[in-house]
Amino acid sequence: MDQFVLNLIVVGATFALYIGIAIWARAGSTAEFYAAGQGVHPVLNGMATGADWMSAASFISMAGIIAFGGYDTSAYLMGWTGGYVLLAMLLAPYLRKFGKFTVPEFIGDRFYSQAARTVAVVCLIIASITYVIGQMTGVGVAFSRFLEVSNTTGLFIGAAIVFMYAVLGGMKGITYTQVAQYVVLIIAYTIPAVFISLNLTGNPIPALGLFSNDVSTGAPILSTLEGLVTDLGFKSYLDQSDTTLNMFLFTVSLMIGTAGLPHVIVRFFTVPKVADARSSAGWALVFIALLYLTAPAVGAMARLNLINTFYPNGIDGQALSLAEIEAGQDASGADLEWVNNWAKTGLLTFDDKNGDGLITYVGNADANELTVNRDIIVLANPEIARLPGWVIALVAAGGLAAALSTAAGLLMAISSAVSHDLIKGQINPNISEKGELMAARVAMAVAIAVATYLGLNPPGFAAQTVALAFGLAAASIFPALMMGIFSKKVNNVGAVAGMLAGLLTTVVYIFLHKGWFFIADTASFSDADPLLLSIKSTSFGAVGAAINFAVAFIVSSITKPVPANVVELVESIRVPKGAGAATGH
């Protein structure tokens, strides 16, 4: 069967499943729209949280970043998994005990201030929109390949699909859709990884195969890869090239950004009890680990297969010729049609600069004739490894499941912040439930449109864009939540001042490096030549968080103390027992 037709069948079947679930579980009330009626089982919620968490950045982009970045990019793994431990231990049970629908609602009540709630809404929207840009980037990559269209066209198609099922179902529909999406994405990620690990090392467990010997050379696979990339002039795969300061701050930024992401936190409002919030966080970590333990192997093995494809006779032999690529197979008859298919998307390009008829893949930018977008590595991996067509179609479906599930969760967080916290909480408290649902859906539609537009020219690869969103959440939301739960001294003025200081300094630092409002030509610095020491824009969230904490405590110390009733509220939150149902207001 033709690969294009097979892609359509597999992806179409999964989409029919998602939309069918969204219709079956559509929200009929605000409680179902915002918190799924709080009847979700902890294991199912853990699975849905895993899908919500493992976005295009995790599924599509992270292994690609690791494939080309090596040791330096291990911080993505450490930061994103470590942050989940923080979330499970420090935030989830306490926020569930508080019993509100949204993060801004907690911040507004804890800091007894509508201004605090408004600032929290602004912080949430900025971080979430940045995150959605990364998801829409991944959606565009996946759709462009399996439909064999341009990246831009793929992005527009993906936006339409997100709109269809996210706007319809609310949190209830999204939760059960994400359970199905997790099953699809984890199967799609592990099956090709198992095949490739078997082919290269003889070990069916990718995480162990990464530390096994390459069957063709008899040497450890990482040593083989290290030798290839260094001999071709690329930076070392196993050695650290980034500064320790930047790697440390980047890891911290990802960790606390994870714990401050509103679309993940809101998942813990969907379970019946406080104990279920902690339990579902533990299950989510298990489900996430299944993919994260596999990702380093996927990245390393994909890079090895890519090099071997373009140097079929070894790097001392002749590189792949332009004629072979155009013919769709090399001299041995191996299929190269995937190169032409990805070239159609514009995410893989080759150019015979010196006119020798060969496509040279080297680390010297002036001599290199092959450019591979990091975000295509996972999706192209089964094609590069020449796996069966059904595996290729399955990976396309998995990539779309990962990107769409997180996009839906983020849009849910944005819509609830606008409709519930801004409109109902402040502008029009008497709005009807029907009117509030309509406002939420309109907010979702606007967010999709903005993210799609910005996704046409993202500030980086999907994982890099998502890392910026984590930095924004780390600098603004996480400190407010931590101080709200564990400090009785931070008052309303201090909380507002801290959030604004953390958000503004981080936004400005990012815009100075990525361009104002992500318009590249307006950047004053690059991450290769950062403004402050060696701190890149993706790492500055940790600095922003420190500024947030410092400003909040200093301002609180010179202004009025926290009222006695709020002190009692903080003491009550710290005991994660006896939580009732979440309330809308």
VEXPA-481583 format. One record per atom (N, C-alpha, C): residue in three letters; y, z, x. Coordinates in steps of 0.2 Angstrom, whole numbers, plus 5000, padded with zeros to 4 digits. Atoms other than C-alpha are relative to their C-alpha. Example, Ala and Ser with C-alpha at 12.3 -4.5 7.8 and 13.67 -1.06 7.14 Angstrom:
ala499450005004
ala497850395062
ala500650005004
ser499449994996
ser499550365068
ser500550034996
This chain:
met499450005004
met500050005000
met500650005004
asp499350004996
asp501849965006
asp500350075001
gln499749934999
gln502650115014
gln500650024995
phe499449995004
phe504250095003
phe499750024993
val500349995007
val503150094987
val499750075000
leu500349944999
leu502250244993
leu500550065000
asn499449965000
asn503850334997
asn500250024993
leu499749995007
leu504450304979
leu499550044996
ile500549975005
ile502850364971
ile500050085002
val500149934998
val502750534981
val500750034999
val499349965002
val504650574980
val500150004993
gly499950005008
gly504750514962
gly499650054997
ala500549945004
ala503250634957
ala500350075001
thr499849934998
thr504050784966
thr500750014996
phe499450005003
phe505750744958
phe499950014992
ala500250005007
ala504950724941
ala499850084998
leu500249935000
leu504150904944
leu500650044999
tyr499449965000
tyr505850974948
tyr500450004994
ile499550015006
ile506850904934
ile499650034994
gly500349975005
gly505450954922
gly500050075000
ile499949924999
ile505451134928
ile500750024998
ala499349985002
ala507351134926
ala500150004993
ile499950015007
ile507251074908
ile499650064997
trp500449945003
trp505851204904
trp500350065001
ala499849944999
ala506751344912
ala500850004999
arg499350015000
arg508551294907
arg500350074997
ala499749945002
ala509751434905
ala500450004993
gly499750005007
gly510251484887
gly500650065000
ser499549955000
ser511351634892
ser500350015007
thr499749994994
thr512451694906
thr499550045005
ala500549964997
ala511151824911
ala499449955004
glu500550044997
glu509851684914
glu500449955005
phe499750054995
phe511151564922
phe500250035006
tyr499849974993
tyr511751694935
tyr499450045003
ala500549964997
ala510251804937
ala499349994998
ala500650025003
ala508751714929
ala499750054996
gly500349955005
gly508551854916
gly499750065004
gln500349944996
gln508051974930
gln499250014999
gly500749995001
gly506251944927
gly499549965005
val500450044995
val505651854943
val499650055004
his500449964995
his504151924952
his500250005007
pro499850004993
pro504451974970
pro499749955004
val500350054996
val503251854977
val500349934999
leu499750065002
leu503951714967
leu500749995003
asn499450004998
asn505651764971
asn500149995008
gly500150014993
gly505151774990
gly499949935002
met500150084999
met504551594989
met500649964998
ala499450035002
ala506151544980
ala500550015005
thr499549984995
thr507151634993
thr499949965006
gly500150044994
gly506251545007
gly500249934999
ala499850075001
ala506551374999
ala500850005000
asp499250005000
asp508451424996
asp500250015007
trp499849994993
trp508451485014
trp499949945005
met500250054995
met507551345023
met500349934997
ser499650065002
ser508851205020
ser499849945004
ala500150064996
ala509051035027
ala500150025008
ala499949974993
ala509651135043
ala499350025003
ser500649974997
ser507951215045
ser499549945000
phe500550055000
phe506851075039
phe500149935004
ile499850074998
ile507750915044
ile500350015007
ser499550004994
ser508950965058
ser499850055006
met500149954995
met508351125067
met499549975006
ala500450024995
ala506851045076
ala500349945004
gly499650054996
gly507950895081
gly500450035005
ile499649964996
ile509151015088
ile499650035006
ile500549984995
ile507751095098
ile499749955004
ala500350054996
ala507050935103
ala500449975005
phe499650024995
phe508550885112
phe500450055004
gly499649944997
gly509351055116
gly499650055004
gly500449964997
gly507851145122
gly500150085000
tyr499949935000
tyr508051325128
tyr500650034997
asp499449985003
asp509851335123
asp500050014993
thr500050005007
thr509451305105
thr499550054997
ser500549955003
ser508151445103
ser500450054996
ala499649955004
ala509651545097
ala500049994992
tyr500150025007
tyr509451455080
tyr499450044997
leu500649965003
leu507751535078
leu500150075000
met499949934999
met508251705084
met500550024995
gly499449985004
gly509851715074
gly499850004993
trp500250015007
trp509151645057
trp499450054998
thr500549955002
thr507551755057
thr500250075001
gly499849944999
gly508351905064
gly500550024995
gly499549995005
gly509751895051
gly499650024994
tyr500449985007
tyr508451905037
tyr499850075000
val500249934999
val507852075044
val500650044998
leu499449965002
leu509652135043
leu500150004992
leu499950015007
leu509752065025
leu499650054996
ala500549975004
ala508152145019
ala500150085001
met499949934999
met508552315027
met500750034998
leu499349985000
leu510452335026
leu500349994993
leu499650025005
leu511052245011
leu499649994993
ala500350025006
ala509752184998
ala499950064995
pro500249945005
pro509152354990
pro500650034997
tyr499449975002
tyr510952424990
tyr500449964995
leu499650045005
leu511752274981
leu499650004994
arg500450015006
arg510252264969
arg500250074996
lys499949945003
lys510552454965
lys500750004997
phe499350015003
phe512452414962
phe500049974993
gly500150025006
gly511852304948
gly500549954997
lys499550055002
lys513152164947
lys499749935001
phe500250074999
phe512951974946
phe500149975007
thr499750034994
thr513951924961
thr500250045006
val499849964995
val514451974978
val500850014999
pro499349985001
pro516351964974
pro500150054995
glu500049955005
glu516052074959
glu499950075003
phe500149944996
phe515352204971
phe500650025004
ile499449984996
ile516752194983
ile500650024996
gly499449985004
gly518052194969
gly499950074997
asp500149935003
asp517252354961
asp500050055005
arg500149954995
arg516852444977
arg500750015003
phe499349994997
phe518652414984
phe500550004995
tyr499549995005
tyr519452444967
tyr500649965000
ser499550044999
ser520452294968
ser499949924998
gln500150075001
gln520652124960
gln500249955005
ala499850044994
ala521452054976
ala499450005004
ala500650004996
ala519852104985
ala499549954997
arg500450045004
arg518852014972
arg500249935001
thr499750074999
thr519951854974
thr499949985007
val500150024992
val519851854993
val499349995001
ala500850014999
ala517951874992
ala499849934997
val500150065003
val517951724980
val500249945005
val499850054996
val518951624992
val499649995006
cys500550004994
cys517851675007
cys499449974998
leu500750025002
leu516251634997
leu500149924999
ile499950075001
ile516951464992
ile500049965007
ile499950034993
ile517451415010
ile499449995004
ala500650004996
ala515851465018
ala499549964996
ser500550045004
ser514751385004
ser500149935000
ile499950074999
ile515651225004
ile499849975006
thr500250034994
thr515451205022
thr499350005001
tyr500750015000
tyr513651245020
tyr499749944996
val500250065005
val513451115006
val500149945004
ile499950064996
ile514150985018
ile499449995004
gly500650014996
gly512751015030
gly499449984996
gln500650025005
gln511451005015
gln500149934998
met499950075002
met512250845009
met499949955006
thr500250044994
thr512150775027
thr499349995000
gly500850015000
gly510250805026
gly499849964995
val500250045006
val510150735009
val500149925001
gly499950074998
gly510950575015
gly499549975005
val500450024995
val509850565030
val499349984997
ala500650015003
ala508250585019
ala500049944996
phe500050065005
phe508750465005
phe500149935004
ser499950064997
ser509350335017
ser499449975003
arg500650024997
arg507650325026
arg499549984994
phe500650025005
phe506450325011
phe500249954995
leu499850065005
leu507450205000
leu500349945004
glu499850054995
glu507950105016
glu500749974998
val499350025001
val509750105012
val500550035005
ser499549974995
ser511350155022
ser500050084999
asn499949925001
asn511650345025
asn500550014995
thr499549995005
thr513150335014
thr499749994993
thr500450015007
thr512150264999
thr499650054999
gly500549945001
gly510850395002
gly500350064998
leu499649945002
leu512150525001
leu500250004993
phe499850015007
phe512850464984
phe499450014995
ile500649995004
ile511050454977
ile499850075000
gly500249934999
gly510650634983
gly500550044996
ala499549965004
ala512250704975
ala499949994993
ala500250015007
ala511750624958
ala499450044998
ile500649965002
ile510050714959
ile500250075000
val499849925000
val510850884964
val500350014993
phe499649995006
phe512050864949
phe499550014994
met500450015006
met510650824937
met499650074999
tyr500449955001
tyr509550974940
tyr500350075001
ala499649934998
ala510751114947
ala500450024994
val499549995006
val512051094933
val499650024994
leu500349995006
leu510751094920
leu499750074999
gly500449945000
gly509651244924
gly500350075002
gly499749944997
gly510751374932
gly499550045004
met500549974995
met509851514942
met499350004997
lys500750005003
lys508351524930
lys499749935002
gly500350074999
gly508051334932
gly499949995008
ile500050004992
ile508451344951
ile499450045003
thr500549964997
thr507251484954
thr499349975000
tyr500650035001
tyr505751404947
tyr499949935003
thr500150074996
thr506151234954
thr499950025008
gln500149994993
gln506351314971
gln499350035002
val500749984999
val504651394970
val499649935001
ala500350064999
ala503951214968
ala500249965006
gln499850034994
gln505051154982
gln499850035006
tyr500349964994
tyr504451284994
tyr499349975001
val500750034999
val502651224991
val500049935003
val500050074997
val503151044994
val500250005007
leu499850014994
leu504151075009
leu499650035006
ile500449974995
ile502951195018
ile499449955002
ile500550044999
ile501551075016
ile500249945004
ala499850064997
ala502550925021
ala500250025007
tyr499849994993
tyr503151015037
tyr499450025004
thr500649984995
thr501451085043
thr499549955001
ile500650055000
ile500250935039
ile500149965006
pro499950044995
pro501050815051
pro500050045007
ala500049964994
ala501350955064
ala499350025002
val500749994999
val499450995063
val499749945003
phe500250074997
phe499050805066
phe500249995007
ile499750024994
ile500250785080
ile499750055006
ser500349954995
ser499650955089
ser499349985002
leu500750024998
leu497850895088
leu500049945004
asn499950064996
asn498350725095
asn500250015007
leu499849994993
leu499250795110
leu499750055004
thr500349944996
thr498350955114
thr499350024998
gly500749985003
gly496750965103
gly500050064997
asn499949945003
asn497451125096
asn500349994993
pro499750025006
pro497651115077
pro500650054997
ile499449955002
ile498951265076
ile500649985005
pro499550024996
pro500551195082
pro500450055004
ala499649954996
ala501351355088
ala499650025006
leu500449994994
leu499851375100
leu499949945004
gly500050064996
gly499751195104
gly500649995005
leu499450004996
leu501551215111
leu499850035007
phe500249964994
phe500751325125
phe499349975003
ser500650034998
ser499251215127
ser500149945005
asn499950054996
asn498851075139
asn500049934997
asp500050075002
asp499250895136
asp499449965002
val500650034998
val497650805134
val500049945004
ser500050064995
ser498250645143
ser500250025007
thr499849984993
thr498950735158
thr499650065003
gly500349944998
gly497950895158
gly500550065002
ala499549954998
ala499550995162
ala500350034994
pro499749975006
pro500451115150
pro500549954997
ile499650055003
ile501351015137
ile500850015001
leu499349994999
leu503051095140
leu500149985008
ser499950024993
ser502851065159
ser500049925000
thr500050075000
thr502450885155
thr500749974997
leu499350025003
leu504050865144
leu500550025005
glu499449994995
glu505150955157
glu500049955005
gly500050054995
gly504550835170
gly500349934998
leu499850065003
leu504950685159
leu500850004999
val499350005002
val506650735153
val500550015006
thr499650004994
thr507250785170
thr500049945005
asp500150064996
asp506550635179
asp500549944997
leu499650055003
leu507550525166
leu500750025000
gly499349994999
gly509150615170
gly500350054994
phe499849965005
phe509250725154
phe500050085003
lys500049934997
lys509650915156
lys499350034998
ser500649965000
ser508251035158
ser499850024993
tyr500249985006
tyr507251075143
tyr499850085000
leu500249934999
leu506651245149
leu500550055003
asp499549954997
asp508151315158
asp500650014996
gln499449985004
gln509751395151
gln500649965003
ser499450034998
ser511251285153
ser500750034997
asp499449975003
asp512451375141
asp500150075003
thr499849934997
thr513351535146
thr499650054995
thr500449945004
thr512451705141
thr500550024995
leu499649985005
leu514051755132
leu500049964994
asn500050045006
asn514051605121
asn499450014996
met500650005003
met512251615117
met499950074996
phe500149935003
phe512351805113
phe500450004994
leu499650005006
leu513851775101
leu499849954995
phe500350055005
phe513051625093
phe499450034996
thr500649975003
thr511451725090
thr500350064995
val499749955004
val512451875083
val500349974993
ser499650035006
ser513551755072
ser499549974995
leu500550025005
leu511951675064
leu499750064997
met500349945003
met511151845061
met500450034995
ile499549975005
ile512651925052
ile500249954995
gly499950055005
gly513051765044
gly499549994995
thr500550005004
thr511351765037
thr500050054995
ala500049945004
ala511551935030
ala500650004995
gly499450005004
gly513251885022
gly500049944996
leu500050065004
leu512751725014
leu499950014992
pro500149985007
pro513051734995
pro499549974996
his500550035004
his511851614989
his499350035001
val500649964999
val510451714997
val500050074997
ile500049935003
ile511051884992
ile499950004993
val500050005007
val511251834974
val499249994998
arg500750005002
arg509351804974
arg499750074998
phe500349935001
phe509051994975
phe500250034993
phe499849975007
phe509952014958
phe499549974995
thr500450035005
thr508551914949
thr499350044999
val500649965001
val507152044951
val500150064996
pro499949955005
pro506852184939
pro500250075003
lys499949944997
lys506952334951
lys500350005007
val499750004993
val507752394968
val499449995005
ala500550014995
ala506052404976
ala499749935000
asp500150075000
asp505752224971
asp500449965004
ala499550034996
ala507252174980
ala499850005007
arg500349994994
arg506552244996
arg499449965001
ser500650044999
ser504852174993
ser500149935000
ser499950075000
ser505452004989
ser500349975007
ala499750024994
ala506452005005
ala499549995005
gly500650004995
gly504852045015
gly499649944999
trp500350065001
trp503951905006
trp500349945002
ala499650064997
ala505351785010
ala499949995007
leu500050014993
leu505251825028
leu499349975002
val500750034998
val503351785028
val500049934999
phe500050085002
phe503651615019
phe500449975005
ile499650044995
ile505051575031
ile499750005007
ala500350004993
ala504051625047
ala499549945000
leu500450055000
leu502751495042
leu500349935003
leu499650064997
leu504051355046
leu500350015006
tyr499749984994
tyr504951445059
tyr499650005006
leu500549994994
leu503451475070
leu499849935002
thr500250074998
thr503051285069
thr500649965003
ala499550044998
ala504751215072
ala500149995008
pro499950024993
pro504851235091
pro499549955002
ala500550054998
ala503151135093
ala500249944997
val499850065003
val503851005081
val500549975004
gly499550024996
gly505350985091
gly499849975007
ala500250024994
ala504550975108
ala499549945000
met500450055000
met503150865103
met500349934997
ala499650065002
ala504350745094
ala500349975006
arg499650034994
arg505350725110
arg499549975005
leu500550034996
leu503750695120
leu499849934997
asn500350065003
asn503150565108
asn500649945000
leu499550054999
leu504850475108
leu500149975006
ile500050024994
ile504950465126
ile499449955002
asn500650044999
asn503150395127
asn500049944996
thr500050065004
thr503550265113
thr500549955004
phe499550054996
phe505050195124
phe499849995007
tyr500350024993
tyr504050205140
tyr499350004999
pro500750005002
pro502350155134
pro499550005007
asn500450004993
asn501750135153
asn500250055004
gly499749944996
gly502550295159
gly500749985002
ile499350014998
ile504350325165
ile500149965006
asp499950044994
asp503950235181
asp499849924999
gly500250075003
gly503350075171
gly500649974997
gln499550045004
gln504349955161
gln500250034994
ala499849985007
ala505350015146
ala499849954995
leu500250045006
leu505049955129
leu500549945000
ser499550065000
ser505849775127
ser500349994993
leu499750025006
leu507049715114
leu499649964996
ala500450045004
ala505849585109
ala499450034996
glu500649965003
glu504449705106
glu500350044993
ile499749965005
ile505649815095
ile500149954994
glu499950055005
glu506149655085
glu499449984997
ala500650025003
ala504349605083
ala499750054996
gly500249945004
gly503949775076
gly499350035003
gln500649974996
gln502549815089
gln500049995007
asp499950014993
asp502349835107
asp499449965003
ala500550054997
ala501149745119
ala499350024999
ser500649985001
ser499749855115
ser499850004992
gly500150005007
gly499949825096
gly500250064996
ala499849945003
ala500649995092
ala500649984995
asp499450015005
asp501849995077
asp500650025002
leu499349984999
leu503649995080
leu500549994994
glu499650025006
glu504249955063
glu500550064998
trp499649945002
trp504950135061
trp500749995004
val499350004997
val506350095074
val500449954996
asn499650055004
asn506949945064
asn500250044993
asn499949965006
asn506850055048
asn500650055001
trp499449954999
trp507950195055
trp500649965003
ala499450044998
ala509150065063
ala500449984994
lys499650035006
lys509550005045
lys500450064997
thr499649945003
thr510150185041
thr500750015005
gly499549984996
gly511350185056
gly499950065004
leu500149944996
leu510650345063
leu499649995006
leu500350024993
leu509650255077
leu500349945002
thr499750064998
thr510450125087
thr499849985007
phe500250024994
phe509950025102
phe500449945002
asp499650054998
asp510949905113
asp499849985007
asp500250024993
asp510349805128
asp500749995004
lys499450014997
lys511949835138
lys500049965006
asn500050034993
asn511449765155
asn499649934999
gly500350075002
gly510549605146
gly499349995004
asp500750014997
asp508849635155
asp499450004995
gly500550015005
gly507949625138
gly499650074999
leu500449935001
leu507349815139
leu500550054997
ile499649955003
ile507949965130
ile499950065004
thr500149954996
thr508250095143
thr500350074997
tyr499849945003
tyr508250275137
tyr500050065006
val499949954994
val509050395151
val500650054998
gly499549955001
gly510150545152
gly500749985002
asn499350024998
asn511650445160
asn500349964994
ala499750035006
ala512750405145
ala500249925001
asp499850074999
asp513450245153
asp499449955001
ala500650044999
ala511650175157
ala499650004994
asn500449995005
asn510850245141
asn500149944994
glu499950055005
glu510450105128
glu499650024993
leu500349975007
leu509650215114
leu500350064998
thr499649945003
thr510550335103
thr499650024994
val500449975006
val509450445091
val500450064997
asn499749955004
asn510350555078
asn499550065000
arg500549945000
arg509550735080
arg499750014993
asp500249985007
asp509450745061
asp499449954998
ile500650045002
ile508050605060
ile499450025003
ile500649984996
ile506850685072
ile499450024995
val500649985004
val505750775059
val499849954995
leu500150055005
leu505850635046
leu499649945004
ala500350064997
ala505350505059
ala499450025004
asn500549984996
asn504150615068
asn499349974998
pro500750035002
pro502550555058
pro500049935002
glu499950074998
glu503150375061
glu499949995007
ile500150014993
ile503350395079
ile499350025003
ala500749994999
ala501650475080
ala499549964997
arg500550055003
arg500850335070
arg499550044995
leu500449965005
leu500250455056
leu499949954994
pro500150045006
pro499550385040
pro500750004995
gly499450015004
gly500850315027
gly500150064995
trp499949945005
trp500550465014
trp500350065004
val499749954996
val501050585028
val500749995000
ile499350025000
ile502650495030
ile500450014994
ala499749995006
ala503050495012
ala500050074998
leu500049925001
leu502550685011
leu500650035003
val499449974996
val503850725024
val500649984997
ala499450025004
ala505150625015
ala500150054994
ala499949965005
ala504850725000
ala500150075002
gly499849944997
gly504850885010
gly500750015002
gly499449994998
gly506450855018
gly500550004994
leu499650005006
leu507250815001
leu500050074996
ala500149935003
ala506550974994
ala500450055003
ala499749954996
ala507251075008
ala500850004999
ala499250015001
ala509051005006
ala500250014993
leu499849995006
leu509051004988
leu500050074997
ser500149935003
ser508451174985
ser500650055003
thr499549964998
thr509751254996
thr500749984997
ala499450025004
ala511151144989
ala500150034994
ala499949975007
ala510751204972
ala500150075000
gly499949934999
gly510751384978
gly500750015001
leu499349994998
leu512451364986
leu500549984994
leu499650025006
leu513151274971
leu500050054994
met500049955005
met512551414960
met500550065002
ala499649944998
ala513451544971
ala500849984999
ile499350025001
ile515051434970
ile500250004993
ser499850005008
ser515051414951
ser500050074997
ser500049935002
ser514651594948
ser500750035002
ala499449974998
ala516151644959
ala500649984996
val499450035004
val517351524950
val500050034993
ser500049995007
ser516751554932
ser500050074999
his500149935001
his516251734933
his500550055003
asp499549964996
asp517351814946
asp500749984999
leu499350025000
leu518951714945
leu500249994992
ile499750025007
ile519051644927
ile499950064995
lys500149945004
lys518151784917
lys500350075003
gly499849944997
gly518551924929
gly500750015001
gln499249994999
gln520451884931
gln500449964995
ile499550055004
ile521151734922
ile499950014993
asn500150005007
asn520351744905
asn499450054998
pro500649965001
pro519251904902
pro499749994993
asn500250015007
asn519051864884
asn499649934999
ile500350065001
ile518251694887
ile499350014997
ser500749995003
ser516651664877
ser499449985005
glu500550024995
glu514951654885
glu499949935000
lys500150075000
lys514851474880
lys500549975005
gly499450024996
gly516551444888
gly499950015008
glu500249984993
glu515951534904
glu499549965003
leu500550044997
leu514451434906
leu500349935001
met499750064999
met515451274904
met500450005006
ala499649994994
ala516651334917
ala499650005006
ala500450004994
ala515251364929
ala499749935001
arg500250074999
arg514551194926
arg500549955003
val499550044997
val516151114929
val500250015007
ala499949984993
ala516451214945
ala499449975005
met500550034996
met514751154951
met500149925001
ala499950074999
ala515150974948
ala500649985005
val499450014996
val516850984957
val499750025007
ala500249984993
ala515951074972
ala499549945003
ile500450054997
ile514650934973
ile500449945002
ala499650054998
ala516050804973
ala500350015007
val499749984994
val516950894987
val499649995006
ala500550004994
ala515450914998
ala499749935001
thr500250074999
thr514850734995
thr500549975004
tyr499550034996
tyr516550675001
tyr500050025007
leu500049984994
leu516550785016
leu499449995004
gly500650024997
gly514750745020
gly500049935003
leu500050074997
leu515250565023
leu500250005008
asn499949994993
asn515950625040
asn500050075002
pro500149934998
pro515250795044
pro500250025007
pro499849984994
pro515850895058
pro499550015006
gly500649994995
gly514150895067
gly499449984996
phe500650015003
phe512350875064
phe499950054995
ala500149965005
ala511650965049
ala500050075002
ala500149934998
ala511151125058
ala500650035003
gln499349984997
gln512851125068
gln500550024994
thr499549995006
thr513851115051
thr499850064997
val500249945003
val512751255044
val500250065004
ala499849944996
ala513051365059
ala500750024999
leu499349995001
leu514951345056
leu500150044993
ala500049975006
ala514651405038
ala499850075001
phe500249934998
phe513651555045
phe500650045003
gly499449974997
gly515151595056
gly500550024995
leu499449985005
leu516351595041
leu499750064996
ala500349945004
ala515151715031
ala500050065004
ala500049944995
ala514951825047
ala500750035000
ala499449974999
ala516751845049
ala500450034994
ser499749985006
ser517251875031
ser499650044995
ile500349975005
ile515951925019
ile499550065003
phe500549954997
phe514652025030
phe500450075001
pro499649944999
pro515952155036
pro500250044994
ala499849975006
ala516552185019
ala499450044996
leu500649975003
leu514852215012
leu499750065004
met500249944996
met514352335026
met500450065000
met499549945001
met515952435025
met499950034993
gly500049985007
gly515752435006
gly499450054999
ile500649965001
ile514052515007
ile499950065005
phe500149944995
phe514052625023
phe500650045002
ser499449974998
ser515852675024
ser500450034994
lys499649975005
lys516852795013
lys500750005002
lys499350004998
lys518452775023
lys500449944999
val499650065000
val518852595021
val500249994992
asn499750015007
asn520052565006
asn500149934998
asn499950075002
asn520652414996
asn500449965004
val499650034996
val522052375007
val499749985007
gly500450014994
gly520952385023
gly499549944999
ala500550055001
ala519652275015
ala500349935000
val499650075001
val520852135010
val500249985007
ala499850024993
ala521652135027
ala499549985005
gly500550024996
gly520052135036
gly499749934998
met500250065002
met519351995026
met500449945002
leu499650064998
leu520851885028
leu500149995007
ala499950014992
ala521051925047
ala499449965003
gly500650044997
gly519251875050
gly499949934998
leu500050075002
leu519251725039
leu500549955003
leu499550044998
leu520851655045
leu499949985008
thr500150014993
thr520551675064
thr499449965001
thr500650044999
thr518851595062
thr500149934998
val499850065003
val519451455051
val500449965005
val499550034995
val520851415064
val499649985006
tyr500450014993
tyr519651425079
tyr499649944999
ile500450065002
ile518451305070
ile500449945000
phe499650065001
phe519851185065
phe500349975006
leu499750024994
leu520551185082
leu499549965004
his500550034996
his518851125089
his499749944996
lys500350055004
lys518251015074
lys500449964996
gly499550035003
gly519850955068
gly500250034993
trp499749975006
trp520951015053
trp499749974994
phe500450025006
phe519851005037
phe499549955002
phe500650044998
phe518550925048
phe500249935001
ile499850064998
ile519550775052
ile500149995008
ala500250004993
ala518950735070
ala500649995004
asp499450024995
asp520550655077
asp500550055001
thr499549955000
thr521550815074
thr499850065004
ala500249954996
ala520550925085
ala500450015007
ser499649994994
ser521451005100
ser499550025006
phe500549984995
phe519851065109
phe499449974998
ser500750025002
ser518051025110
ser499550065002
asp500449954999
asp516551135111
asp499850005007
ala500250004993
ala516251075129
ala500650035004
asp499549974997
asp517951135133
asp500450054995
pro499849965006
pro518251285121
pro500750045002
leu499349974999
leu519951375119
leu499950075003
leu500149934997
leu519251555123
leu499450015004
leu500649994995
leu518151585138
leu499549944999
ser500550065001
ser516551485134
ser499750014993
ile500249995007
ile516451535116
ile500149934995
lys500050065004
lys516051375105
lys500250024993
ser499849995007
ser516651355087
ser499450034996
thr500649985004
thr514851385081
thr499950085001
ser500249934998
ser514851555090
ser500650054998
phe499449965000
phe516651625085
phe499950054994
gly500149965006
gly515951705068
gly499950075003
ala500149934998
ala515451855078
ala500750045002
val499349984999
val517251875085
val500450014994
gly499649995006
gly517951855068
gly499850064996
ala500349945003
ala516751995062
ala500350065003
ala499849944997
ala517352115075
ala500850014998
ile499349995003
ile519152075070
ile500150034993
asn500049975007
asn518752105052
asn499950075000
phe500149934999
phe518052275056
phe500650045002
ala499449964997
ala519452325067
ala500650014996
val499450005005
val520852275055
val499950044994
ala500249965006
ala519952355040
ala500150075002
phe500049934998
phe519752525049
phe500750025002
ile499349984997
ile521552525057
ile500450004994
val499650005006
val522352475040
val499950064996
ser500249955005
ser521352595030
ser500250075003
ser499849944997
ser521852735042
ser500750024999
ile499349995001
ile523652715039
ile500349994993
thr499850015008
thr523652685020
thr499650064996
lys500349945005
lys523052795005
lys499250005001
pro500849995000
pro521252865006
pro499749974994
val500450025006
val519852804995
val500050054995
pro500149955005
pro519852884978
pro499350034999
ala500649965001
ala518553014974
ala499549974996
asn500650035004
asn517652914961
asn499749945004
val500350054996
val517452774973
val499550025005
val500449964995
val516752894986
val499350014997
glu500749995004
glu515452944973
glu499649944999
leu500450065001
leu515052764970
leu499649985006
val500350024994
val514752734988
val499350045001
glu500649964999
glu513552884989
glu499549984995
ser500550025005
ser512652824973
ser499649945003
ile500350064997
ile512352654981
ile499550015005
arg500549994994
arg511552724996
arg499350024999
val500649985002
val510152794986
val499749954996
pro500250065004
pro509152634981
pro499550024995
lys500449995005
lys508352714966
lys500450004994
gly499749995006
gly508652714948
gly500549954997
ala499650065002
ala509552544946
ala499849984993
gly500150025006
gly509752484929
gly500049925000
ala499950075000
ala509952304923
ala500749985003
ala499350034998
ala511352194931
ala500449994994
thr499650015005
thr512852184921
thr500549955001
gly499650064999
gly514052044918
gly500750025002
his499349984999
his515652144919
his500050085000
